[in-house]
Amino acid sequence: MELVCVAQFNNPVEANIAKGMLENNDIPSILDNETIVSVLPMPSAIGGVRLMVRKEDYDQALELLKKHDDLNH
């Protein structure tokens, strides 16, 4: 199973909200760098919290994130 990054967040709370929304729509996901971002003073230095989904779920996940305005701009 290949995972791809569908969105990045500087704030773990926002990342968890987006993750929950995807999971409520039957799209499994994981958060990468969540713990590191919580303790680093500059989370953007490592790319923030990455919301990862299965490659085959990417398009649907991106569409849902855009629809719910959950993308980090």
Secondary structure, DSSP 4 states (H G I P E B T S, - for coil): --EEEEEEESSHHHHHHHHHHHHHTT--EEEESHHHHHH-S-GGGGT-EEEEEEGGGHHHHHHHHHHTT-S--
